[in-house]
Amino acid sequence: MHLIYTPQTPSPLEAFAVYEGLLVVISQGHKPMKWKANIMHKRLSLQWLFLCTCVALVSHTLSPQLANADSCAKAPQGMSCIPGGKISIGHNNSAKNQRPSHQVQLDTFYMDKHEVSVRDYKKCIKAGYCFAPYRIPIPSIHRRSNQPISFVTWYEANRYCRWQGKRLPTEAEWERAAKGPKGNVSWTRPSCKQARGAGCGGKTAVSKQAPNGYGLYHMHGNVMEWVNDWYAPCYASCKNACGSACKGQQPKGPCQGTLTCPSRLRKVARGGGYQTSRQRMSPSARWAYGPNRRSFALGFRCASSSNTLQKHTSPAPVKRSTKPVPSKPLPTRLAKLFRETPEDNLKLKKLCPKRYRSGSNCRDPIHYVRSNEKRQHLFEAYLANRGGAYVGVGADQNYNFIAWARSRIVWLMDYDHVIVWLHKLHKALILRSSTGSEYFSHWKPAQAKATIQLLKSFYKGDKDLKMVLRLYRRYRRFLYRSFAREMKMPKAQRLDCKSCRHHWMLRPDMYNYIRTLYKLNRIRLMPGDLLGKKSLRGVAKAAKKMGVKVRVVYQSNAEEYWGYPAHYRRSFSIMPFDKDSVFIRTLSSPRWGRRGVSYFHYNLENALFHQRMIQERLPSPLPKGFRGYKGGKRYKLRYQFRHVGIRHIMERFRQPVGTAPKFSLIGFSPSWIQK
């Protein structure tokens, strides 16, 4: 037999055979390759075929990685197929966190050829799914389009991959891909051409250097890469070892890679960066960082279990049958429970020293008698006909949400007594006005005296009469001008005014629904603090005893100014929610959208998801200047487990809806939520 061409001399562990004029070589880590050969005699060919079959059997025993390799399908654009099989993970003669070496079984998967570039990440930002690093000064050299993206947290990397229909690779998958087809890299101390490490001139473009055997660029050096696993200090035989979670079939690390892991504070990064010593750039080298960590040397690439990718799309609103208008008051027993809902003592809530800075321990000195949330109509399709009970804070914007949801029972509360008195003012005028136009007429200057007499008659003997009259005199002009902008607007223009045509005062069906609820005493006006001990918990207990599910909770933008303290978490932990229950909120941070579109961002969250998330404790950076627990074992610890706030939930789970840059969902798409 005469071999015309061999690009590489087969090793002893490679099986080769001659068949039909072709030399078939099966090498460890490679697909079968065929080279032309001249066969001098058929008998010689059969002898070689028998001999190679024997060698193949030996290879099967000595090379489980090859023997168990899965077949590859056509990889998606920009990705490479990594065949599965039994592979060795870790290294016995390296750092403690790489020990011991052990075998795992992986399925075939697909991995991005390049690290995610700045150009790619900007597309995600433009689509509204990813965030530009907020208030972080990034040098211009790290913002070039062909550079790998850096300064992203683990959560942001995870968001990008899920937007692409992919995911972050597991540790085992990353190491499998980094070792290449032969099961290991071909160097022990790489040159700058092989790995962009320390002394190699800094970070470079994502496709600058030659790829490995799988066509993957920069698996070592350039930037470290986030992977999905929580960090364990070793695989086995040490305290807090990974153990069985890092062994066997498709290992995903501690807690199986779920979003929360009560025993772990850090995530794993692999590959080393451009400042990492090249001696440390082995495929099994591991680094650990808190999931909120940002660094100029931390980037990522994505992986997929399937060669079919489907980009994420937000779920459309569910169409529900129209709920009938209530026709009867609540039964006596339920009415008593409803009427006797406990109230918080608002006198205990002191005023904040500055405006627009209402924290958990004080009250904003500004009275928000009129909402400035101009795009409330974005909620309508998602709230329509949910029914059940409603819990809300704030002024008359609540009437829009109540009418859209067709809520049967309503608790309206606020930590500002002025807003509670304002609702009593609205109640009197609504009950004395059969239409929205008639209601509006009570705010006109010519009707001021008549309206005052109406209020005196309606609330005769009521302890709040004096404050209701004072409120009307003080805010009549302001509210008249506000309502007039909507009532006096020409019809053609009103149809173009998205906030106007959805106002409860302009649509007869919405106005009549609110009026009916007031007539039947199904709206409870009460002073209440979302962070207090009585009102919110009292609402939860009353709703549970009444056998009604709370379907809509509206908190305006209050969550921006505080976290979720113990009383809040306890109250919502017993709130009777179901699959149709939602939270609606507004957020003023520019982090969630462009200011040029609207001041507020509008968000709708699955209530069951919110109920679960506020009980979770996620790794979060310690407060600035924290020096550790004196005398404790966790001295100088950078991360600790803390209860999440709305910022954490938005960063991890926000799903933009369509092309609306100011509206998003949370907790409605299982494929988007990493449980």
C-alpha positions as CSV (number, residue, x, y, z in Angstrom):
1,M,0.0,0.0,0.0
2,H,1.3,3.5,-0.9
3,L,0.0,6.5,1.1
4,I,-0.2,9.5,-1.2
5,Y,-0.8,12.2,1.5
6,T,-0.9,12.3,5.3
7,P,-1.1,15.7,7.1
8,Q,-0.2,14.1,10.4
9,T,1.4,10.8,11.4
10,P,-1.2,8.7,13.2
11,S,-0.5,8.0,16.9
12,P,-0.6,4.5,18.3
13,L,-4.1,5.2,19.7
14,E,-5.5,6.1,16.3
15,A,-7.5,3.5,14.4
16,F,-7.0,3.4,10.6
17,A,-8.4,1.1,7.9
18,V,-8.3,0.8,4.1
19,Y,-11.6,0.4,2.4
20,E,-12.6,0.9,-1.3
21,G,-9.4,2.7,-2.1
22,L,-9.6,5.1,0.9
23,L,-7.4,5.2,4.1
24,V,-9.8,5.9,7.0
25,V,-8.1,7.4,10.0
26,I,-10.0,7.8,13.3
27,S,-8.0,10.0,15.7
28,Q,-8.7,10.8,19.3
29,G,-10.9,14.0,19.4
30,H,-11.2,14.2,15.6
31,K,-13.9,13.2,13.2
32,P,-13.0,10.3,10.9
33,M,-10.8,11.5,8.1
34,K,-10.3,9.8,4.7
35,W,-7.2,10.0,2.5
36,K,-6.6,8.5,-0.9
37,A,-4.4,5.4,-1.1
38,N,-3.3,3.1,-3.8
39,I,-4.2,-0.5,-3.0
40,M,-1.7,-2.9,-4.5
41,H,-3.7,-6.0,-3.8
42,K,-7.1,-6.8,-2.5
43,R,-5.8,-9.4,-0.1
44,L,-3.4,-6.8,1.4
45,S,-6.4,-4.5,1.8
46,L,-8.4,-7.1,3.7
47,Q,-5.4,-7.9,5.9
48,W,-5.1,-4.2,6.8
49,L,-8.8,-3.9,7.4
50,F,-8.6,-6.8,9.9
51,L,-5.6,-5.4,11.7
52,C,-7.2,-1.9,12.0
53,T,-10.3,-3.4,13.4
54,C,-8.2,-4.9,16.2
55,V,-6.5,-1.5,16.8
56,A,-9.9,0.2,16.9
57,L,-11.0,-2.1,19.7
58,V,-7.9,-1.2,21.7
59,S,-8.6,2.4,21.0
60,H,-12.2,2.0,22.2
61,T,-10.9,0.8,25.5
62,L,-8.1,3.4,26.0
63,S,-10.0,6.4,24.7
64,P,-13.5,6.7,26.2
65,Q,-13.7,10.3,25.0
66,L,-13.6,9.1,21.4
67,A,-15.6,6.0,22.0
68,N,-18.5,7.8,23.6
69,A,-18.4,10.8,21.3
70,D,-21.8,12.0,20.1
71,S,-22.4,13.0,16.5
72,C,-22.6,16.7,15.6
73,A,-25.3,18.4,13.7
74,K,-24.8,21.6,11.7
75,A,-23.9,24.3,14.1
76,P,-25.7,27.7,14.2
77,Q,-24.0,30.6,12.6
78,G,-21.1,31.8,14.6
79,M,-21.0,28.6,16.8
80,S,-19.0,25.4,16.8
81,C,-20.2,21.9,17.6
82,I,-18.5,20.3,20.5
83,P,-19.1,16.5,20.5
84,G,-20.1,14.9,23.7
85,G,-18.7,11.9,25.5
86,K,-16.7,11.0,28.6
87,I,-14.0,13.5,29.4
88,S,-11.6,14.3,32.2
89,I,-12.2,17.5,34.2
90,G,-9.7,19.1,36.6
91,H,-6.0,18.4,37.3
92,N,-4.4,16.5,40.1
93,N,-1.1,18.4,40.0
94,S,-2.4,21.9,39.9
95,A,-4.1,24.3,42.4
96,K,-6.4,23.0,45.1
97,N,-9.5,24.3,43.4
98,Q,-8.7,22.2,40.3
99,R,-8.4,18.9,42.2
100,P,-9.1,16.0,41.9
101,S,-9.3,15.1,38.3
102,H,-12.4,13.2,37.5
103,Q,-14.5,12.0,34.5
104,V,-17.9,13.3,33.5
105,Q,-20.3,12.5,30.7
106,L,-21.4,15.4,28.4
107,D,-23.9,15.6,25.6
108,T,-23.1,17.3,22.4
109,F,-23.4,21.1,22.7
110,Y,-22.6,24.2,20.7
111,M,-20.4,27.1,21.7
112,D,-19.8,30.6,20.3
113,K,-16.6,30.8,18.3
114,H,-15.8,34.2,19.6
115,E,-16.2,36.1,22.9
116,V,-19.2,38.4,22.7
117,S,-18.0,41.7,21.3
118,V,-18.9,45.2,22.1
119,R,-20.7,45.4,18.8
120,D,-22.9,42.4,19.6
121,Y,-23.7,43.7,23.1
122,K,-24.8,47.1,21.7
123,K,-27.4,45.3,19.6
124,C,-28.8,43.8,22.8
125,I,-28.9,47.2,24.4
126,K,-30.6,48.7,21.4
127,A,-33.2,46.0,21.6
128,G,-33.9,46.9,25.2
129,Y,-32.9,43.6,26.7
130,C,-29.4,44.5,28.0
131,F,-28.3,47.5,29.9
132,A,-25.4,49.9,29.2
133,P,-23.1,49.9,32.2
134,Y,-24.7,52.6,34.4
135,R,-22.6,55.4,35.8
136,I,-19.4,53.4,35.3
137,P,-16.5,55.2,33.6
138,I,-15.2,52.8,31.0
139,P,-12.0,53.7,29.1
140,S,-12.4,54.2,25.4
141,I,-10.0,51.3,24.6
142,H,-12.6,48.9,26.1
143,R,-15.4,50.3,24.0
144,R,-14.1,49.5,20.6
145,S,-16.6,47.5,18.5
146,N,-14.4,44.5,17.8
147,Q,-13.2,44.2,21.4
148,P,-14.7,41.6,23.7
149,I,-17.4,43.2,26.0
150,S,-16.2,43.6,29.6
151,F,-17.5,45.4,32.7
152,V,-20.6,43.1,32.6
153,T,-21.9,41.2,35.7
154,W,-22.8,37.6,35.6
155,Y,-26.4,38.5,35.5
156,E,-25.9,40.8,32.5
157,A,-24.0,38.0,30.7
158,N,-26.8,35.6,31.4
159,R,-29.4,38.1,30.1
160,Y,-27.5,38.5,26.8
161,C,-27.3,34.7,26.2
162,R,-31.0,34.2,26.9
163,W,-31.9,37.0,24.6
164,Q,-30.0,35.1,21.9
165,G,-31.8,31.9,22.7
166,K,-28.6,30.5,24.3
167,R,-27.2,30.2,27.8
168,L,-23.9,30.4,29.6
169,P,-21.8,27.2,29.3
170,T,-21.2,25.0,32.4
171,E,-17.7,24.6,33.8
172,A,-17.5,21.1,32.3
173,E,-18.6,22.3,28.9
174,W,-16.1,25.2,28.9
175,E,-13.2,22.9,29.9
176,R,-14.2,20.4,27.2
177,A,-14.2,23.0,24.5
178,A,-10.9,24.6,25.8
179,K,-9.0,21.3,25.7
180,G,-9.7,20.8,22.1
181,P,-10.4,17.6,20.1
182,K,-7.4,15.8,21.6
183,G,-8.6,16.2,25.1
184,N,-5.8,18.7,26.1
185,V,-4.1,21.7,24.7
186,S,-0.8,21.3,22.9
187,W,1.3,23.5,25.3
188,T,2.1,23.9,28.9
189,R,3.5,27.4,28.8
190,P,1.7,29.2,25.9
191,S,3.3,31.8,23.8
192,C,1.5,35.1,23.0
193,K,0.4,33.6,19.7
194,Q,-1.4,30.9,21.6
195,A,-2.9,32.8,24.6
196,R,-3.3,36.6,25.1
197,G,-2.0,36.8,28.7
198,A,0.3,39.0,30.7
199,G,3.1,40.6,28.7
200,C,1.3,40.2,25.4
201,G,0.1,43.7,24.8
202,G,-3.3,43.9,26.4
203,K,-6.8,43.0,25.2
204,T,-7.3,42.5,21.5
205,A,-10.1,41.9,18.9
206,V,-12.3,38.8,19.4
207,S,-10.9,37.0,16.3
208,K,-7.3,38.2,16.4
209,Q,-5.5,34.9,17.1
210,A,-5.7,31.4,15.6
211,P,-8.6,29.2,16.8
212,N,-8.2,25.9,18.6
213,G,-9.2,22.5,17.1
214,Y,-12.9,23.3,17.5
215,G,-12.6,26.7,15.8
216,L,-12.9,28.6,19.1
217,Y,-11.0,31.8,19.5
218,H,-9.3,33.1,22.7
219,M,-10.4,30.3,24.9
220,H,-7.3,31.3,26.9
221,G,-6.4,34.9,27.6
222,N,-7.9,38.1,26.3
223,V,-10.7,38.2,28.8
224,M,-11.9,35.8,31.5
225,E,-15.2,34.2,30.7
226,W,-18.2,33.8,33.0
227,V,-19.7,30.3,33.2
228,N,-23.0,29.2,34.7
229,D,-21.7,27.3,37.8
230,W,-21.5,28.5,41.4
231,Y,-18.0,28.3,42.7
232,A,-16.8,25.5,45.0
233,P,-13.3,25.6,46.5
234,C,-12.6,22.1,45.1
235,Y,-14.3,19.2,43.4
236,A,-13.9,16.8,46.3
237,S,-12.0,16.2,49.7
238,C,-12.2,19.7,51.1
239,K,-14.7,21.9,53.0
240,N,-17.7,23.0,50.9
241,A,-16.5,20.8,48.0
242,C,-18.7,20.5,44.9
243,G,-19.1,16.7,45.4
244,S,-21.6,14.8,43.3
245,A,-22.9,18.1,41.7
246,C,-19.7,18.2,39.6
247,K,-19.7,14.5,38.6
248,G,-21.7,12.1,36.5
249,Q,-24.0,13.0,33.6
250,Q,-24.2,16.7,32.5
251,P,-22.9,18.2,35.8
252,K,-24.0,21.8,36.5
253,G,-22.2,22.5,39.7
254,P,-23.6,23.4,43.2
255,C,-27.3,23.8,43.4
256,Q,-27.5,22.6,39.8
257,G,-26.7,26.1,38.5
258,T,-30.0,27.6,39.7
259,L,-30.4,31.3,40.2
260,T,-30.1,31.1,44.0
261,C,-27.7,28.9,45.9
262,P,-28.0,29.4,49.7
263,S,-24.4,28.1,50.3
264,R,-22.6,29.9,47.6
265,L,-21.6,33.6,47.1
266,R,-19.5,33.5,43.9
267,K,-19.6,32.4,40.3
268,V,-16.9,30.8,38.3
269,A,-14.8,32.5,35.6
270,R,-12.6,30.5,33.2
271,G,-9.8,31.1,30.7
272,G,-7.7,33.8,32.3
273,G,-7.5,37.4,31.1
274,Y,-4.9,39.6,29.3
275,Q,-3.3,40.3,32.7
276,T,-3.2,36.7,33.8
277,S,0.2,34.9,34.0
278,R,0.5,32.5,31.1
279,Q,1.7,29.8,33.4
280,R,-1.8,29.8,35.0
281,M,-3.7,29.5,31.7
282,S,-4.4,25.8,31.8
283,P,-7.8,24.6,30.6
284,S,-8.7,23.5,34.2
285,A,-7.7,26.8,35.8
286,R,-10.6,28.4,37.8
287,W,-11.3,31.9,39.2
288,A,-14.2,33.0,41.5
289,Y,-16.0,36.3,41.5
290,G,-19.3,37.6,43.0
291,P,-22.0,37.7,40.4
292,N,-22.3,41.5,40.6
293,R,-18.5,41.9,39.9
294,R,-17.5,44.1,37.0
295,S,-14.0,44.1,35.6
296,F,-12.1,45.2,32.5
297,A,-10.9,41.6,32.3
298,L,-14.3,39.8,32.6
299,G,-16.3,38.9,29.5
300,F,-18.2,35.9,28.3
301,R,-19.4,33.7,25.4
302,C,-22.6,31.7,25.1
303,A,-23.4,28.1,24.5
304,S,-26.5,26.0,23.5
305,S,-27.7,22.5,23.9
306,S,-29.4,22.5,20.5
307,N,-28.4,23.7,17.1
308,T,-31.8,25.4,16.7
309,L,-31.9,28.8,18.3
310,Q,-35.0,30.8,19.1
311,K,-34.7,34.4,20.2
312,H,-36.8,35.3,23.2
313,T,-40.1,37.0,22.6
314,S,-42.3,38.5,25.3
315,P,-45.7,36.8,25.9
316,A,-48.8,38.5,24.5
317,P,-51.6,39.6,26.9
318,V,-54.2,37.0,27.6
319,K,-57.7,37.7,26.5
320,R,-60.2,37.2,29.2
321,S,-64.0,37.3,29.1
322,T,-65.5,40.5,30.4
323,K,-66.4,40.5,34.1
324,P,-69.9,41.6,34.9
325,V,-70.4,44.7,37.0
326,P,-71.2,43.9,40.7
327,S,-74.9,44.3,41.4
328,K,-75.0,43.7,45.2
329,P,-73.1,44.9,48.3
330,L,-70.9,42.5,50.1
331,P,-72.7,40.0,52.5
332,T,-72.8,41.2,56.1
333,R,-70.0,38.9,57.3
334,L,-67.7,39.9,54.5
335,A,-68.6,43.5,54.7
336,K,-67.5,43.5,58.4
337,L,-64.2,42.0,57.6
338,F,-63.7,44.5,54.8
339,R,-64.7,47.5,56.9
340,E,-62.6,46.5,59.9
341,T,-59.3,46.1,58.0
342,P,-56.6,47.5,60.4
343,E,-55.0,50.8,59.7
344,D,-51.5,52.2,60.4
345,N,-50.9,55.2,62.6
346,L,-49.4,57.6,60.1
347,K,-48.4,60.1,62.8
348,L,-45.4,57.8,63.5
349,K,-44.1,58.4,60.0
350,K,-42.0,61.6,60.1
351,L,-41.3,63.9,57.2
352,C,-38.2,63.5,55.1
353,P,-35.7,66.4,55.2
354,K,-35.7,66.6,51.4
355,R,-38.3,66.5,48.7
356,Y,-38.6,63.4,46.4
357,R,-36.5,61.3,48.8
358,S,-39.0,59.2,50.7
359,G,-37.1,56.4,52.4
360,S,-38.4,53.5,54.5
361,N,-38.2,55.6,57.6
362,C,-39.8,58.9,56.5
363,R,-42.5,60.4,54.3
364,D,-42.0,62.7,51.3
365,P,-43.2,66.2,52.2
366,I,-44.7,66.5,48.7
367,H,-48.4,65.6,48.3
368,Y,-48.9,63.7,45.0
369,V,-52.5,64.6,44.4
370,R,-52.3,64.0,40.6
371,S,-50.3,61.3,38.8
372,N,-47.6,62.2,36.3
373,E,-47.5,58.7,34.9
374,K,-48.5,59.6,31.4
375,R,-48.4,56.1,29.8
376,Q,-50.7,54.2,32.0
377,H,-52.5,52.9,28.9
378,L,-49.6,50.4,28.5
379,F,-51.1,48.4,31.4
380,E,-54.6,48.1,30.0
381,A,-54.3,45.0,27.8
382,Y,-52.5,43.1,30.6
383,L,-54.9,44.1,33.3
384,A,-58.1,43.6,31.4
385,N,-60.8,41.6,33.3
386,R,-58.6,40.0,35.9
387,G,-61.3,40.5,38.6
388,G,-60.6,39.6,42.2
389,A,-59.3,42.2,44.7
390,Y,-57.2,45.3,44.1
391,V,-54.6,46.9,46.5
392,G,-53.2,50.2,45.5
393,V,-51.5,53.4,46.7
394,G,-51.6,56.9,45.2
395,A,-54.3,59.2,43.7
396,D,-57.0,58.8,41.1
397,Q,-54.8,56.8,38.6
398,N,-55.9,53.8,40.6
399,Y,-59.4,54.2,39.1
400,N,-58.0,53.5,35.7
401,F,-56.5,50.2,36.9
402,I,-59.5,49.2,38.9
403,A,-61.9,49.7,35.9
404,W,-59.6,47.9,33.4
405,A,-59.2,44.9,35.8
406,R,-62.9,44.9,36.8
407,S,-61.8,44.4,40.4
408,R,-64.6,43.3,42.7
409,I,-63.1,44.6,46.0
410,V,-60.7,47.5,46.4
411,W,-58.4,48.6,49.2
412,L,-56.9,52.1,48.5
413,M,-54.3,53.2,51.0
414,D,-51.5,55.7,51.3
415,Y,-49.0,56.8,53.9
416,D,-50.0,60.5,53.2
417,H,-53.3,61.5,54.9
418,V,-53.8,64.1,52.2
419,I,-54.2,61.4,49.6
420,V,-56.7,59.5,51.8
421,W,-58.8,62.7,52.1
422,L,-58.4,63.3,48.4
423,H,-60.1,59.9,47.7
424,K,-62.9,60.9,50.1
425,L,-63.3,64.1,48.0
426,H,-63.4,62.0,44.8
427,K,-65.9,59.6,46.4
428,A,-68.4,62.4,47.2
429,L,-68.2,64.0,43.8
430,I,-68.5,60.7,41.9
431,L,-71.5,59.6,43.9
432,R,-73.2,63.0,43.2
433,S,-72.4,63.0,39.5
434,S,-74.0,60.6,37.0
435,T,-71.4,61.3,34.3
436,G,-67.8,62.2,34.0
437,S,-68.7,65.6,32.5
438,E,-70.8,66.4,35.5
439,Y,-68.0,65.3,37.8
440,F,-65.6,67.6,36.0
441,S,-68.0,70.5,36.4
442,H,-67.5,70.4,40.2
443,W,-63.9,71.6,39.7
444,K,-64.9,74.7,37.7
445,P,-64.5,78.1,39.4
446,A,-68.2,78.9,38.9
447,Q,-69.2,75.7,40.8
448,A,-66.8,76.1,43.7
449,K,-69.3,77.4,46.2
450,A,-72.0,74.8,45.2
451,T,-69.4,72.0,45.5
452,I,-68.4,73.1,49.0
453,Q,-72.1,73.0,50.1
454,L,-72.3,69.5,48.5
455,L,-69.3,68.3,50.5
456,K,-70.7,69.7,53.7
457,S,-74.0,67.9,53.1
458,F,-72.3,64.7,52.1
459,Y,-69.9,64.5,55.0
460,K,-72.0,66.1,57.7
461,G,-70.8,65.0,61.1
462,D,-67.7,63.3,59.6
463,K,-64.4,64.0,61.5
464,D,-62.6,64.5,58.2
465,L,-65.0,67.1,56.8
466,K,-62.7,70.0,57.7
467,M,-59.7,68.5,56.0
468,V,-61.7,67.5,52.9
469,L,-62.9,71.1,52.5
470,R,-59.4,72.5,53.0
471,L,-58.1,70.1,50.4
472,Y,-60.7,71.1,47.9
473,R,-60.0,74.8,48.4
474,R,-56.2,74.3,48.1
475,Y,-56.1,72.0,45.1
476,R,-59.2,72.9,43.2
477,R,-57.5,75.2,40.7
478,F,-54.6,72.7,40.1
479,L,-56.9,69.7,39.6
480,Y,-59.3,71.7,37.4
481,R,-56.4,72.7,35.0
482,S,-55.2,69.1,35.0
483,F,-58.6,67.6,34.2
484,A,-59.4,70.5,31.7
485,R,-56.4,69.5,29.6
486,E,-58.1,66.2,28.9
487,M,-61.8,67.3,28.9
488,K,-61.4,70.3,26.7
489,M,-59.0,68.8,24.2
490,P,-60.6,68.5,20.7
491,K,-61.7,65.0,20.0
492,A,-59.3,64.5,17.0
493,Q,-56.4,65.4,19.3
494,R,-57.7,63.4,22.2
495,L,-57.5,60.2,20.0
496,D,-53.8,60.9,19.6
497,C,-53.3,61.5,23.3
498,K,-52.6,58.0,24.6
499,S,-53.0,59.0,28.3
500,C,-56.2,61.0,27.6
501,R,-58.4,58.5,25.8
502,H,-57.9,55.9,28.6
503,H,-58.8,58.2,31.5
504,W,-61.5,56.9,33.8
505,M,-63.4,60.2,33.7
506,L,-63.6,60.2,29.9
507,R,-64.9,56.7,29.2
508,P,-68.4,56.1,30.4
509,D,-67.9,52.4,31.1
510,M,-64.9,53.1,33.3
511,Y,-66.6,55.9,35.2
512,N,-69.8,54.0,35.8
513,Y,-67.8,51.0,37.1
514,I,-66.0,53.1,39.7
515,R,-69.3,54.8,40.6
516,T,-70.9,51.4,41.1
517,L,-68.2,50.2,43.4
518,Y,-68.5,53.3,45.5
519,K,-72.3,52.9,45.7
520,L,-71.9,49.3,46.8
521,N,-69.3,50.2,49.4
522,R,-66.7,47.9,47.7
523,I,-63.9,50.5,47.9
524,R,-62.2,50.8,51.3
525,L,-60.3,54.1,51.8
526,M,-57.7,53.8,54.6
527,P,-54.4,55.3,55.8
528,G,-51.8,52.6,55.4
529,D,-48.0,52.2,55.0
530,L,-46.7,49.5,52.7
531,L,-43.9,49.0,55.2
532,G,-46.1,49.2,58.3
533,K,-47.1,46.4,60.6
534,K,-50.9,46.6,60.3
535,S,-52.5,47.8,57.1
536,L,-50.9,45.6,54.5
537,R,-50.9,42.5,56.7
538,G,-54.5,43.3,57.6
539,V,-55.5,43.4,53.9
540,A,-53.8,40.0,53.4
541,K,-55.6,38.4,56.3
542,A,-59.0,40.0,55.4
543,A,-58.7,38.9,51.7
544,K,-57.9,35.3,52.8
545,K,-60.8,35.2,55.3
546,M,-63.1,36.6,52.6
547,G,-62.0,34.0,50.2
548,V,-61.0,36.4,47.5
549,K,-57.7,36.4,45.5
550,V,-55.7,39.7,45.2
551,R,-55.3,40.1,41.5
552,V,-53.7,43.5,41.1
553,V,-51.2,45.3,43.4
554,Y,-50.1,48.9,42.5
555,Q,-47.2,50.5,44.3
556,S,-46.4,53.4,42.0
557,N,-42.7,54.0,42.1
558,A,-42.4,53.6,45.9
559,E,-40.1,50.5,45.6
560,E,-37.3,52.7,44.2
561,Y,-36.8,54.3,47.5
562,W,-36.4,51.3,49.8
563,G,-35.6,47.6,49.8
564,Y,-38.0,45.0,51.0
565,P,-37.9,45.0,54.8
566,A,-39.2,42.3,57.1
567,H,-42.7,43.6,57.6
568,Y,-43.2,44.0,53.8
569,R,-41.9,40.5,53.1
570,R,-44.1,39.0,55.9
571,S,-47.2,40.8,54.6
572,F,-46.9,39.6,51.0
573,S,-45.9,36.1,52.0
574,I,-49.5,35.6,53.2
575,M,-51.2,37.6,50.5
576,P,-53.6,35.3,48.6
577,F,-52.3,35.4,45.1
578,D,-52.9,33.0,42.1
579,K,-51.7,32.6,38.6
580,D,-53.7,35.7,37.4
581,S,-52.2,38.0,40.1
582,V,-49.9,40.8,39.1
583,F,-47.9,43.7,40.4
584,I,-47.8,47.0,38.4
585,R,-45.3,49.7,39.1
586,T,-43.5,52.7,37.6
587,L,-39.8,53.4,37.9
588,S,-38.0,56.6,37.2
589,S,-34.4,55.4,36.9
590,P,-32.9,56.1,33.4
591,R,-31.4,52.6,33.7
592,W,-34.6,51.0,32.5
593,G,-35.2,53.2,29.4
594,R,-34.5,56.3,27.4
595,R,-35.6,59.5,29.1
596,G,-36.5,61.1,25.8
597,V,-39.5,58.7,25.4
598,S,-41.1,59.2,28.8
599,Y,-39.9,59.9,32.4
600,F,-41.2,56.7,33.8
601,H,-40.7,53.1,32.9
602,Y,-43.8,50.8,33.3
603,N,-43.4,47.3,34.6
604,L,-45.8,44.4,35.2
605,E,-44.7,41.5,37.3
606,N,-46.2,38.1,38.1
607,A,-47.3,38.3,41.7
608,L,-46.4,34.7,42.6
609,F,-42.9,35.3,41.2
610,H,-42.6,38.5,43.2
611,Q,-43.8,36.7,46.3
612,R,-41.0,34.1,45.9
613,M,-38.3,36.6,44.9
614,I,-38.6,38.9,47.9
615,Q,-38.0,35.9,50.2
616,E,-34.8,35.0,48.4
617,R,-31.3,36.1,49.5
618,L,-28.8,36.7,46.7
619,P,-25.1,37.4,46.9
620,S,-24.8,41.2,46.9
621,P,-21.8,43.6,47.5
622,L,-21.4,44.8,51.0
623,P,-22.0,48.5,51.6
624,K,-19.2,50.8,50.6
625,G,-16.5,51.2,53.3
626,F,-17.5,47.9,55.0
627,R,-14.4,46.4,56.7
628,G,-15.7,43.1,57.7
629,Y,-17.0,41.4,60.8
630,K,-14.5,42.2,63.5
631,G,-13.2,39.1,65.1
632,G,-15.3,36.9,62.9
633,K,-14.4,34.3,60.3
634,R,-15.7,36.3,57.4
635,Y,-13.5,39.3,58.0
636,K,-13.0,41.5,54.8
637,L,-15.7,39.5,53.0
638,R,-16.7,41.4,49.9
639,Y,-20.1,39.7,49.4
640,Q,-22.9,38.6,51.6
641,F,-26.4,37.2,51.2
642,R,-29.0,40.0,51.2
643,H,-32.6,40.3,50.4
644,V,-33.2,41.7,46.9
645,G,-34.7,45.0,46.0
646,I,-36.6,46.1,42.9
647,R,-33.3,47.1,41.2
648,H,-32.0,43.5,41.6
649,I,-35.2,42.0,40.2
650,M,-35.3,44.4,37.2
651,E,-31.6,43.7,36.3
652,R,-32.1,40.0,36.4
653,F,-35.5,39.4,35.0
654,R,-36.9,42.4,33.0
655,Q,-38.3,41.4,29.6
656,P,-39.0,44.4,27.2
657,V,-42.3,44.1,25.4
658,G,-42.1,44.5,21.6
659,T,-40.6,47.8,20.6
660,A,-41.9,49.7,23.6
661,P,-38.8,51.0,25.3
662,K,-40.6,51.9,28.5
663,F,-42.7,48.8,29.2
664,S,-41.5,45.4,30.5
665,L,-42.7,42.2,32.1
666,I,-41.2,40.1,34.9
667,G,-41.9,36.5,35.7
668,F,-44.2,35.5,32.8
669,S,-41.9,33.5,30.6
670,P,-40.4,30.3,32.1
671,S,-37.8,30.1,29.4
672,W,-36.6,33.5,30.4
673,I,-36.4,32.8,34.1
674,Q,-33.5,30.7,35.4
675,K,-35.1,28.9,38.3
